[in-house]
Structure formats: structure tokens, C-alpha cells
Amino acid sequence: MENFDPLSFFTPDKATEDEIFLEVVPKVIQKLKYEDTFETTNLQKGRNTLDAKGYKDDNSEGVLHILDFPNLNNSLPENVVLVLLKLLAPTEETNFNSVEPTDFTKESILDYKQIAPEDFDETESWLFKHGYLKLSKNLISLKFSSTLFQYLNKILAISTNDEIIRLTSLRISENSGRTAKPNFKRKIVLKGLTNPIYLNEPALTSDNLGLKTWGSSLILAELIVPNHSKLLNPPILELGSGTGLTGIAVGLLGHQIILTDLPEITPNLQINVELNALSSAKVDVKVLDWTDPSSFIKDKGNMKYNTIIIADPIYSSDHPNYVVNMLVKFLNRDKDARILLQIPIRPTFENEREKLWKLLKIHGFKITDERILNGFDDFGKMEFIYKRIEWDI
């Protein structure tokens, strides 16, 4: 296969005013030489003080900045640093963060981030007593911002505590873009399903793109779930299942389905099936190499399928041929058989999409439904094409 860079999937939007501001702030701090000493300045003292009557400063409200964090010196307890690092961990990924959580409580946040309540209370108290009022007041809602990279790098430079070093490195990695992000668990919420879907996602690499959940699978699942009785005609096969989002959604609706992918992808796919409490009798995971489907045929025979599901299958010039070959081989030649295809409109893959449409027509397929849908994934907003494809008979 051709060499592939995951970032070729991404077309950056123009920088927002907030993003430009976040780029400027570190430079201002550097100019004032705060990043080298992290000593308390008059500005910081003004923010983090009580007045003569003991009331909190009005400036305890608002966005936290690097100067609101404690000075990195020998008087700072390691347990305070550990609690801060744990609080900076990302919250649960939900639908590419497109769904804002509304049910988070202090208890649920501490439980998810593995912080003992007494450790949190001690940290909150220490910050208050030492004048970090703004951070103390907003501690439970602490979130990472790009201005904290300096602070974390300073921790790495001076700390000798293995756990502090591990958590600091992890926070930096988590916030350095999707391609640098370590293994994590994603939560998907779909209207029409009682329970959320959980997906294990290892780190993204160019040779294991199937280990990431792409936006197409979410958009296709959102389309199928409320219309599954009309769209799904058994037996059902999914090609290139990846992390399994669409196929798992189909299984949770009560349908039997076979999920397939390459041998290096299927172990994680099986983990995700089990993570969502689906049995192999309901959702079967099999290896299917589009360049050589012999092992799948040996296992399943020459079985044909009335519904084939496929999301985001094109990321090289060879894939249109591979995809159409699999559709021709495995789709039952019947007027009620159908393919449910979802594909993103990536500007750099226009030629590959056109090649796919031409090959489908050449091999006797027709489009019976087509829609442009809006969505997004880890790389930003995107438009997607949904097509229902049938034999032209």
C-alpha cells in the first residue's frame, strides 16, 4: 500500500481569535521572564489575596492562567502536584466531544479521574491557605489549556517523582494532537440505543488506521439506528469495521452481523465487541483481507449477504478496486440486497472517490439514495456522503 500520513485526512480551518490569543499568551509570559522562575509576582499576589474583611478577591472568577498555579519549589507538596495532574486529565470522550456532558458531579469527576476525596480536599485547602484562591475555587472544573505546556515542561525538568513524571508526560501527550494521543476509551451516545457504546482506541499510526474511530462510522450509525428495520436486511456483513462502532450499534439493535478487518485490527475489534457485552453469536469478528479473502471464504464458505455496511474505506488509490471487488463477491445478487456506504468528502481524495463511483457503475450497481450529511471527528468538521447502492437489475 502507498505510504500514508494520517494528517492528510485533515484540512485545517482558519485560526480562531481564541487560538491566536493562546499562541500570543506564552510569548508574553516569556517576555516577562515568568517561565524561568515561576516566582510569585505582584500581579499574582493581587489576584490571589483576601481583603481586610477576609472576602475573596473578585478576580477569583474567570479563566485560569499559568500565574494562577502554584510556584514550583520545594514548599509545594508532591500530593498537590499529583492531584492537579490528575484533574488535568481529559474527561470521557463522547462522540468526538460533540456532546457536552451534563451529568458530571464532583463525586463522578473524582471517581473517573481516580482521585481520593480526601486528597482533593487537602489540595483545595492547601491552595486556599497559600493564596491560590482562583485555582482553589475552580479546582473541580480544572481543564487543560495550551498555556500550561510551559508549566508541565517545568515539572518534567525539576521533578524526580516517577508518578509525577509519568502523569506529566501523559498530559502533554494527550494534548499534542490526535496522532500523539495515547491509548484511551471513547464513549459514543446514539439516540435510540439504551446504553452508550464504549470503544478502546490505541494510539493512531499510519499503518494501523483501523484502530481509530472515524467520523463516517458515527454518521452512518446515527443514520442506521432510527431506521434499522427498513435499512437492514439479513444476513449482514460489515467491511473494514475498524473499532466497530457501526457494527456494534447494529448488534445492540438485536441484529446478527459479521464484523471484518485485517488481522492486525481484529484483536482490538474483538475487545470492543466484548466491551459492549455482545456475544459472538450476535456479533462475529473475522479477518477479511480485501486483497486475499481466501481465509474468510474458508471459514464462512461462499455465503452471500443481503446488507453490506462500509464506512470510510478509501485512503489510497488502490482501495476503490479492492472495495468494489469485495462488494461484487459478497453481495447477494437480488433486488432486495443493498450496500450502505458512508464516505467523507476529503478534498485530497476527490480522484479516489470519482474512481469508486465509476467502478460501481461499471460493475452493475446503481445509487438508490444519496445524501450529504454534516459531521466531524477528531480532525474537525467535515461533510459526508451517504449512498444506498443496489444491483441495477
LOTORFI-318938 format. One record per residue: x, y, z of N, C-alpha, C in turn. Coordinates in steps of 0.2 Angstrom, whole numbers, padded with zeros to 4 digits, always signed. Example, Ala and Ser with C-alpha at 12.3 -4.5 7.8 and 13.67 -1.06 7.14 Angstrom:
<recs>
+0066-0028+0039+0062-0022+0039+0066-0016+0039+0064-0011+0035+0068-0005+0036+0064+0000+0039
</recs>
This chain:
<recs>
+0004-0006+0000+0000+0000+0000+0004+0006+0000+0002+0012-0003+0006+0018-0003+0007+0020+0004+0013+0024+0005+0014+0027+0011+0008+0032+0013+0006+0032+0019+0000+0037+0021+0002+0040+0027+0000+0047+0027+0001+0051+0033-0006+0052+0035-0008+0051+0042-0015+0052+0044-0017+0059+0044-0012+0064+0044-0013+0071+0044-0016+0073+0037-0015+0069+0032-0018+0070+0025-0025+0070+0025-0028+0067+0030-0035+0067+0031-0038+0074+0034-0033+0078+0036-0035+0084+0040-0034+0090+0035-0039+0094+0034-0039+0101+0031-0040+0106+0037-0035+0110+0039-0036+0114+0045-0040+0120+0043-0044+0122+0048-0048+0128+0047-0044+0134+0049-0046+0140+0047-0043+0146+0049-0043+0147+0057-0037+0149+0059-0037+0150+0066-0042+0155+0069-0045+0153+0075-0050+0157+0078-0046+0163+0082-0050+0168+0085-0047+0173+0089-0044+0170+0095-0048+0165+0098-0046+0161+0104-0039+0158+0103-0038+0154+0097-0032+0151+0096-0026+0156+0095-0028+0161+0092-0022+0166+0091-0020+0169+0098-0025+0170+0102-0024+0173+0109-0020+0168+0113-0021+0161+0112-0017+0156+0116-0010+0156+0113-0009+0157+0107-0002+0157+0104+0002+0163+0107-0002+0169+0108+0001+0175+0110+0003+0175+0117-0001+0172+0121+0000+0172+0129+0007+0169+0131+0009+0163+0128+0015+0161+0131+0021+0166+0129+0020+0169+0123+0026+0174+0121+0026+0180+0126+0020+0182+0128+0020+0187+0133+0023+0185+0139+0022+0179+0142+0024+0177+0148+0032+0176+0147+0034+0173+0141+0041+0173+0140+0045+0179+0141+0042+0184+0138+0045+0191+0138+0046+0194+0145+0041+0192+0149+0041+0195+0156+0045+0190+0160+0048+0185+0157+0053+0180+0161+0049+0176+0166+0043+0175+0166+0039+0171+0171+0041+0164+0171+0042+0162+0164+0043+0154+0164+0049+0151+0167+0054+0155+0168+0060+0153+0171+0060+0152+0178+0056+0157+0182+0057+0157+0189+0050+0154+0192+0045+0156+0189+0038+0155+0192+0037+0157+0199+0041+0163+0200+0040+0166+0207+0034+0170+0207+0031+0171+0213+0025+0175+0214+0026+0182+0212+0022+0185+0208+0023+0192+0206+0018+0196+0209+0019+0203+0209+0014+0207+0211+0007+0206+0208+0007+0205+0202+0001+0203+0198-0003+0197+0201+0001+0192+0203-0002+0186+0206-0004+0187+0213+0000+0191+0216-0002+0192+0223-0009+0196+0223-0009+0201+0218-0015+0205+0218-0022+0200+0217-0021+0195+0212-0026+0191+0211-0028+0186+0217-0023+0184+0220-0024+0179+0225-0024+0181+0232-0028+0186+0234-0027+0188+0241-0034+0189+0244-0035+0189+0250-0041+0191+0254-0041+0198+0256-0046+0202+0256-0046+0209+0258-0046+0209+0265-0047+0215+0268-0046+0216+0275-0051+0212+0279-0057+0211+0276-0063+0208+0279-0063+0200+0278-0058+0198+0274-0057+0191+0273-0062+0188+0268-0064+0192+0263-0068+0190+0257-0063+0189+0252-0065+0184+0247-0061+0183+0241-0061+0188+0236-0055+0189+0233-0054+0194+0228-0059+0193+0222-0062+0198+0219-0066+0197+0214-0063+0194+0208-0057+0194+0207-0053+0191+0202-0053+0183+0203-0056+0180+0208-0056+0173+0208-0061+0170+0203-0064+0174+0199-0069+0171+0194-0065+0172+0187-0067+0168+0183-0065+0168+0176-0060+0163+0174-0057+0164+0168-0052+0159+0165-0046+0158+0169-0043+0152+0170-0037+0151+0174-0031+0152+0169-0026+0155+0172-0020+0156+0168-0014+0153+0172-0008+0153+0168-0002+0150+0171+0000+0153+0178-0002+0159+0179+0000+0163+0185-0004+0161+0191-0010+0157+0190-0014+0155+0195-0012+0149+0198-0007+0146+0195-0005+0139+0198+0001+0140+0203+0002+0135+0207+0007+0136+0212+0014+0136+0210+0018+0140+0213+0025+0140+0211+0029+0133+0212+0033+0132+0207+0036+0125+0208+0043+0126+0212+0042+0125+0218+0048+0125+0223+0047+0119+0228+0052+0119+0232+0052+0114+0237+0046+0114+0242+0043+0120+0243+0037+0120+0248+0031+0117+0245+0031+0116+0238+0025+0113+0235+0024+0106+0237+0019+0103+0240+0019+0096+0242+0018+0092+0235+0021+0086+0235+0020+0082+0229+0013+0080+0228+0009+0079+0233+0002+0076+0233-0002+0082+0229+0000+0088+0231-0004+0093+0227-0003+0093+0220+0003+0092+0218+0005+0091+0211+0002+0086+0207+0001+0080+0211-0002+0074+0208-0009+0075+0207-0013+0078+0212-0020+0080+0211-0021+0084+0205-0017+0090+0205-0018+0094+0199-0017+0090+0192-0012+0086+0192-0011+0082+0186-0016+0078+0184-0019+0075+0189-0025+0070+0188-0031+0074+0186-0032+0080+0189-0038+0084+0187-0037+0087+0180-0031+0088+0177-0030+0090+0170-0031+0084+0165-0032+0078+0168-0034+0073+0163-0040+0074+0159-0040+0072+0153-0047+0074+0149-0052+0070+0152-0058+0073+0151-0064+0069+0153-0066+0064+0148-0071+0060+0149-0073+0055+0145-0074+0057+0138-0071+0054+0132-0073+0056+0125-0080+0054+0124-0084+0059+0122-0091+0057+0120-0092+0060+0113-0093+0055+0108-0095+0057+0101-0090+0063+0098-0084+0061+0099-0078+0066+0097-0079+0073+0100-0082+0072+0107-0083+0078+0111-0088+0083+0108-0092+0080+0104-0098+0084+0101-0104+0085+0106-0104+0080+0111-0109+0080+0116-0106+0083+0123-0109+0088+0125-0106+0091+0132-0109+0087+0137-0105+0084+0142-0108+0080+0147-0112+0085+0152-0118+0083+0154-0122+0087+0158-0123+0084+0165-0121+0078+0166-0122+0074+0172-0116+0073+0177-0111+0077+0176-0105+0077+0180-0106+0080+0186-0104+0077+0192-0104+0079+0199-0097+0079+0201-0096+0082+0207-0089+0082+0210-0087+0075+0211-0092+0071+0214-0090+0064+0215-0089+0060+0209-0092+0061+0203-0091+0057+0197-0085+0059+0194-0083+0065+0195-0077+0068+0192-0071+0065+0196-0071+0065+0202-0066+0062+0206-0065+0055+0205-0071+0051+0204-0071+0044+0203-0067+0042+0196-0070+0046+0191-0067+0045+0184-0059+0046+0184-0057+0051+0188-0050+0053+0187-0046+0050+0193-0049+0046+0196-0046+0042+0201-0042+0046+0207-0046+0051+0210-0043+0055+0215-0047+0054+0221-0044+0052+0227-0047+0051+0233-0050+0058+0235-0056+0058+0238-0060+0064+0240-0055+0068+0245-0052+0064+0250-0048+0067+0255-0042+0071+0252-0039+0068+0246-0033+0071+0243-0036+0077+0240-0042+0077+0237-0044+0083+0233-0045+0089+0239-0048+0087+0244-0050+0092+0249-0043+0095+0252-0038+0091+0253-0032+0093+0256-0029+0098+0251-0029+0096+0244-0026+0101+0239-0030+0107+0239-0037+0107+0239-0041+0113+0239-0039+0117+0245-0038+0114+0251-0037+0118+0257-0030+0121+0256-0025+0117+0254-0018+0120+0253-0018+0126+0249-0021+0125+0243-0021+0131+0238-0024+0137+0241-0030+0136+0245-0033+0142+0248-0029+0145+0253-0025+0141+0257-0021+0144+0263-0015+0148+0260-0013+0145+0254-0007+0148+0251-0008+0154+0246-0014+0156+0246-0016+0162+0242-0018+0160+0235-0019+0154+0233-0021+0152+0226-0028+0152+0226-0032+0157+0227-0039+0157+0228-0043+0155+0222-0041+0158+0216-0044+0157+0210-0044+0149+0208-0038+0146+0209-0037+0139+0207-0041+0135+0212-0041+0137+0218-0044+0133+0224-0052+0133+0222-0055+0139+0220-0062+0140+0219-0064+0136+0213-0060+0135+0208-0062+0132+0202-0058+0125+0201-0056+0122+0206-0052+0116+0206-0055+0110+0203-0062+0109+0205-0065+0103+0202-0067+0104+0195-0067+0110+0192-0068+0111+0185-0062+0112+0181-0056+0111+0184-0050+0112+0180-0049+0108+0174-0047+0112+0168-0046+0109+0162-0040+0112+0159-0037+0108+0154-0031+0109+0151-0031+0115+0146-0026+0119+0146-0026+0124+0141-0019+0124+0138-0018+0127+0132-0011+0127+0129-0006+0131+0133-0008+0136+0137-0004+0140+0141+0000+0135+0146-0003+0129+0148+0000+0125+0153+0006+0121+0151+0007+0121+0144+0013+0117+0142+0019+0119+0145+0020+0125+0146+0026+0128+0150+0027+0125+0157+0021+0125+0160+0021+0123+0167+0023+0116+0168+0020+0112+0163+0021+0104+0163+0028+0103+0161+0031+0107+0157+0038+0106+0155+0043+0107+0161+0041+0112+0164+0045+0114+0170+0045+0109+0176+0039+0106+0176+0038+0100+0181+0043+0094+0179+0043+0093+0172+0047+0087+0170+0054+0089+0171+0056+0095+0171+0063+0097+0172+0066+0097+0179+0061+0097+0184+0063+0098+0191+0061+0092+0195+0056+0088+0193+0054+0083+0197+0058+0076+0197+0058+0073+0202+0061+0066+0202+0056+0061+0204+0050+0063+0205+0045+0058+0207+0042+0054+0201+0043+0048+0201+0041+0044+0195+0034+0045+0193+0029+0045+0197+0022+0046+0196+0021+0052+0193+0024+0058+0196+0023+0064+0193+0026+0065+0186+0031+0062+0185+0034+0062+0178+0030+0058+0173+0027+0053+0175+0023+0049+0171+0016+0053+0169+0013+0055+0174+0007+0059+0173+0008+0065+0169+0014+0069+0170+0015+0075+0167+0016+0073+0159+0020+0068+0158+0021+0066+0151+0015+0064+0148+0010+0061+0151+0004+0058+0149+0000+0064+0147-0001+0069+0151-0005+0075+0150-0002+0079+0144+0005+0079+0143+0007+0083+0137+0005+0079+0131+0006+0072+0131+0004+0068+0125-0003+0069+0123-0007+0069+0128-0015+0069+0127-0017+0075+0124-0013+0081+0124-0014+0087+0122-0010+0090+0116-0007+0085+0113-0002+0086+0107-0005+0084+0101-0011+0084+0100-0015+0082+0094-0016+0074+0094-0021+0072+0089-0024+0066+0089-0018+0060+0088-0013+0062+0083-0008+0057+0081-0003+0056+0087-0003+0060+0092+0001+0059+0098-0002+0056+0104-0009+0056+0103-0013+0054+0109-0012+0046+0111-0011+0045+0117-0010+0038+0119-0017+0034+0119-0017+0028+0121-0022+0023+0121-0028+0026+0126-0034+0026+0123-0040+0029+0128-0046+0025+0126-0051+0027+0130-0058+0024+0129-0063+0029+0127-0066+0028+0121-0071+0033+0119-0078+0031+0120-0082+0036+0122-0089+0034+0123-0093+0037+0118-0098+0033+0115-0102+0035+0109-0110+0035+0112-0113+0040+0111-0120+0040+0113-0124+0041+0107-0129+0036+0106-0133+0036+0100-0141+0036+0102-0144+0041+0099-0152+0041+0100-0155+0035+0098-0159+0031+0102-0162+0025+0100-0158+0019+0103-0152+0020+0106-0149+0015+0110-0150+0016+0117-0151+0011+0121-0152+0012+0129-0145+0014+0132-0140+0010+0130-0134+0011+0133-0129+0014+0128-0124+0018+0131-0118+0021+0126-0114+0015+0124-0110+0016+0118-0106+0012+0116-0099+0014+0118-0095+0009+0120-0088+0011+0123-0083+0007+0118-0078+0011+0116-0073+0009+0111-0066+0010+0113-0062+0005+0114-0055+0006+0115-0051+0008+0109-0047+0013+0110-0043+0016+0104-0036+0016+0106-0032+0012+0103-0024+0013+0104-0022+0019+0100-0016+0021+0101-0013+0026+0098-0013+0026+0090-0014+0031+0087-0015+0031+0080-0008+0031+0076-0007+0027+0071-0001+0027+0067-0003+0026+0060+0001+0027+0056-0001+0027+0048-0002+0020+0046+0001+0015+0049+0000+0008+0047-0006+0005+0050-0009+0008+0055-0015+0005+0059-0021+0010+0059-0023+0012+0053-0029+0017+0053-0035+0014+0056-0036+0008+0056-0042+0004+0058-0042+0004+0066-0037+0007+0069-0038+0007+0077-0040+0014+0079-0043+0018+0074-0046+0024+0076-0053+0024+0074-0057+0027+0078-0064+0028+0076-0065+0035+0072-0067+0034+0065-0068+0039+0061-0075+0042+0061-0075+0048+0059-0082+0051+0059-0087+0048+0055-0085+0045+0049-0090+0041+0045-0094+0036+0048-0091+0032+0053-0094+0027+0056-0099+0030+0061-0098+0035+0064-0103+0038+0069-0109+0041+0065-0108+0044+0059-0113+0047+0055-0117+0041+0052-0114+0036+0050-0118+0030+0047-0122+0027+0053-0119+0026+0059-0123+0023+0064-0129+0027+0066-0128+0034+0066-0134+0038+0068-0139+0038+0063-0137+0036+0056-0142+0035+0051-0146+0029+0052-0142+0024+0053-0145+0017+0054-0149+0016+0060-0147+0018+0066-0151+0016+0072-0158+0018+0071-0161+0024+0070-0168+0025+0070-0171+0022+0064-0168+0020+0059-0171+0017+0053-0169+0010+0051-0166+0006+0057-0163-0001+0055-0168-0006+0053-0175-0005+0054-0179-0010+0052-0180-0010+0044-0179-0004+0042-0180-0003+0034-0173-0004+0031-0168-0002+0034-0162-0002+0031-0158-0009+0031-0159-0013+0036-0155-0019+0037-0159-0025+0035-0156-0029+0030-0159-0035+0028-0154-0040+0029-0156-0045+0033-0151-0050+0035-0150-0055+0029-0144-0059+0029-0138-0058+0033-0134-0052+0032-0131-0049+0037-0127-0043+0037-0120-0044+0037-0116-0040+0033-0109-0040+0033-0106-0033+0034-0101-0032+0038-0098-0025+0038-0091-0026+0035-0089-0022+0031-0082-0022+0028-0078-0017+0031-0071-0018+0033-0067-0013+0036-0070-0010+0042-0072-0014+0047-0075-0012+0053-0071-0007+0058-0065-0008+0058-0061-0003+0062-0062-0005+0069-0064+0000+0073-0065+0000+0080-0072-0003+0081-0076-0004+0076-0083-0007+0077-0089-0003+0078-0088+0003+0078-0094+0007+0080-0100+0006+0077-0101+0006+0070-0107+0005+0066-0109-0002+0067-0105-0007+0067-0107-0014+0068-0109-0016+0075-0106-0013+0080-0108-0014+0087-0115-0011+0088-0116-0005+0085-0123-0002+0085-0128-0007+0082-0127-0010+0077-0131-0014+0073-0133-0020+0078-0127-0023+0081-0128-0029+0086-0132-0027+0092-0131-0021+0094-0135-0019+0100-0143-0018+0099-0144-0017+0092-0151-0016+0090-0154-0023+0089-0150-0028+0090-0153-0035+0090-0152-0039+0084-0148-0036+0079-0147-0040+0073-0140-0044+0074-0140-0049+0070-0134-0053+0069-0130-0050+0064-0123-0049+0065-0119-0046+0060-0112-0049+0060-0108-0049+0055-0101-0051+0055-0097-0045+0054-0092-0043+0058-0088-0038+0058-0081-0040+0055-0078-0037+0050-0072-0039+0047-0067-0034+0046-0061-0036+0047-0055-0031+0045-0049-0035+0045-0043-0032+0044-0036-0035+0043-0034-0038+0050-0030-0043+0050-0028-0047+0056-0025-0043+0061-0022-0037+0060-0019-0033+0065-0024-0028+0068-0030-0028+0065-0035-0024+0068-0040-0028+0072-0042-0034+0070-0047-0038+0073-0046-0039+0081-0040-0040+0083-0040-0041+0091-0043-0035+0095-0041-0029+0093-0045-0023+0096-0052-0023+0094-0054-0025+0088-0061-0025+0087-0065-0030+0091-0062-0036+0093-0065-0041+0097-0065-0038+0104-0060-0034+0106-0060-0031+0113-0066-0027+0113-0068-0023+0108-0073-0018+0108-0080-0022+0108-0080-0027+0105-0087-0031+0105-0088-0033+0112-0083-0036+0115-0084-0039+0122-0085-0033+0127-0082-0027+0126-0083-0021+0130-0090-0019+0130-0094-0021+0125-0101-0019+0124-0105-0025+0126-0103-0030+0129-0107-0036+0131-0110-0039+0125-0107-0040+0120-0110-0043+0114-0107-0050+0113-0111-0055+0112-0108-0062+0111-0106-0063+0104-0102-0068+0103-0100-0070+0096-0106-0072+0092-0111-0075+0095-0117-0077+0092-0121-0071+0089-0120-0066+0092-0124-0060+0089-0119-0056+0085-0113-0054+0087-0108-0051+0083-0102-0055+0082-0100-0057+0076-0095-0061+0075-0089-0057+0072-0083-0058+0074-0077-0054+0072-0073-0059+0067-0071-0057+0061-0067-0061+0057-0062-0057+0053-0057-0060+0051-0052-0057+0047-0054-0058+0040-0054-0052+0036-0056-0052+0029-0051-0047+0026-0046-0050+0022-0041-0046+0018-0044-0044+0011-0045-0038+0010-0048-0037+0003-0044-0039-0003-0037-0040-0002-0033-0042-0007-0033-0049-0008-0035-0053-0002-0035-0060-0002-0040-0063+0003-0046-0063+0001-0052-0065+0005-0052-0073+0007-0047-0077+0005-0047-0084+0005-0049-0087+0012-0045-0084+0017-0046-0086+0024-0054-0085+0026-0057-0079+0024-0063-0078+0026-0068-0083+0023-0067-0084+0016-0071-0089+0012-0070-0096+0015-0064-0098+0017-0063-0104+0020-0067-0105+0026-0068-0100+0030-0071-0100+0037-0079-0100+0036-0081-0095+0031-0088-0094+0030-0091-0097+0024-0087-0100+0020-0090-0103+0014-0091-0097+0009-0095-0099+0003-0097-0094-0002-0103-0090+0000-0104-0089+0006-0111-0086+0008-0111-0079+0005-0117-0077+0003-0119-0070+0001-0123-0066+0006-0123-0060+0006-0126-0055+0011-0131-0051+0008-0136-0050+0011-0141-0045+0009-0140-0038+0010-0136-0037+0016-0134-0030+0018-0126-0030+0019-0123-0025+0015-0116-0024+0017-0115-0017+0019-0112-0016+0025-0111-0010+0028-0103-0008+0027-0102-0002+0025-0095+0000+0024-0094+0008+0025-0090+0010+0030-0089+0017+0031-0081+0019+0030-0080+0024+0027-0073+0027+0026-0068+0022+0023-0069+0019+0018-0065+0013+0015-0059+0016+0011-0059+0022+0009-0054+0024+0004-0049+0029+0007-0043+0026+0007-0037+0030+0009-0031+0029+0005-0032+0026-0001-0026+0025-0006-0030+0024-0013-0026+0025-0018-0028+0024-0025-0030+0017-0027-0028+0012-0023-0030+0005-0024-0036+0003-0021-0039+0007-0016-0044+0005-0012-0051+0005-0016-0052+0009-0021-0058+0009-0025-0059+0002-0028-0054-0001-0031-0054-0008-0034-0055-0013-0029-0052-0013-0023-0052-0018-0018-0060-0018-0015-0062-0012-0014-0069-0011-0011-0074-0014-0016-0074-0012-0022-0079-0015-0027-0078-0022-0028-0072-0025-0028-0071-0032-0029-0075-0036-0023-0074-0033-0017-0077-0036-0011-0085-0036-0012-0088-0030-0014-0095-0029-0015-0098-0034-0020-0094-0035-0026-0096-0039-0031-0096-0047-0028-0091-0048-0024-0090-0055-0022-0095-0057-0017-0097-0052-0012-0101-0054-0006-0108-0052-0006-0110-0047-0010-0117-0045-0010-0121-0050-0014-0127-0052-0011-0131-0057-0014-0134-0053-0020-0135-0057-0026-0137-0053-0032-0145-0054-0032-0148-0049-0029-0155-0049-0028-0157-0042-0027-0163-0041-0030-0166-0034-0030-0167-0031-0023-0167-0035-0018-0168-0033-0011-0161-0032-0007-0156-0034-0010-0149-0033-0007-0147-0026-0008-0143-0024-0003-0141-0017-0003-0134-0016+0001-0131-0010-0001-0125-0008+0002-0126-0001+0005-0124-0001+0011-0125+0006+0015-0118+0009+0015-0116+0014+0012-0109+0017+0011-0109+0024+0014-0104+0025+0018-0103+0032+0021-0096+0034+0019-0095+0039+0016-0088+0041+0015-0087+0049+0016-0082+0051+0019-0081+0058+0020-0079+0062+0013-0080+0068+0013-0078+0072+0007-0072+0075+0009-0066+0072+0008-0060+0075+0010-0057+0078+0003-0055+0084+0003-0053+0087-0003-0047+0084-0006-0043+0080-0003-0037+0077-0006-0038+0070-0009-0045+0068-0008-0046+0061-0010-0052+0061-0016-0052+0067-0019-0058+0068-0024-0057+0063-0030-0051+0062-0032-0050+0057-0038-0051+0050-0036-0050+0048-0029-0052+0041-0027-0059+0040-0027-0063+0045-0024-0070+0045-0024-0073+0044-0031-0071+0048-0036-0073+0048-0043-0072+0041-0046-0066+0038-0044-0064+0031-0047-0069+0026-0044-0071+0027-0037-0075+0022-0034-0082+0022-0037-0085+0029-0039-0092+0029-0042-0092+0026-0049-0086+0027-0053-0086+0024-0059-0086+0017-0059-0082+0014-0055-0081+0007-0054-0088+0003-0052-0091+0007-0048-0098+0004-0045-0103+0004-0051-0103+0009-0056-0107+0009-0061-0105+0003-0066-0098+0003-0068-0096-0002-0072-0098-0009-0070-0098-0011-0064-0099-0017-0061-0107-0019-0060-0111-0014-0062-0118-0016-0062-0122-0013-0056-0119-0008-0053-0123-0006-0047-0126+0001-0048-0131+0003-0045-0135+0009-0045-0136+0012-0038-0136+0019-0038-0137+0023-0032-0145+0024-0031-0148+0021-0026-0155+0022-0025-0156+0028-0019-0151+0030-0016-0152+0035-0011-0145+0038-0010-0145+0045-0010-0139+0049-0009-0140+0055-0005-0136+0056+0000-0137+0062+0005-0130+0065+0007-0130+0071+0007-0124+0075+0010-0126+0076+0018-0121+0074+0022-0123+0075+0029-0117+0078+0032-0118+0083+0037-0113+0086+0041-0111+0083+0047-0105+0083+0049-0102+0080+0055-0095+0082+0056-0092+0078+0061-0085+0079+0062-0082+0073+0066-0075+0074+0066-0071+0069+0070-0066+0072+0074-0061+0068+0076-0055+0071+0079-0051+0077+0076-0052+0077+0069-0048+0082+0065-0052+0088+0063-0059+0088+0065-0063+0094+0064-0069+0093+0060-0072+0098+0058-0079+0097+0054-0078+0095+0047-0083+0091+0045-0082+0088+0038-0089+0086+0036-0090+0086+0029-0096+0084+0026-0095+0076+0024-0100+0073+0024-0100+0065+0022-0105+0064+0017-0104+0059+0012-0108+0057+0008-0111+0050+0010-0118+0049+0010-0121+0043+0011-0124+0041+0005-0123+0034+0003-0126+0031-0003-0129+0024-0001-0135+0023-0003-0138+0017-0003-0137+0014-0010-0134+0008-0011-0132+0006-0018-0135-0001-0018-0138-0003-0024-0141-0009-0026-0139-0011-0033-0140-0018-0034-0139-0020-0041-0144-0017-0046-0141-0015-0051-0146-0012-0057-0149-0018-0061-0154-0021-0057-0157-0027-0061-0165-0026-0060
</recs>
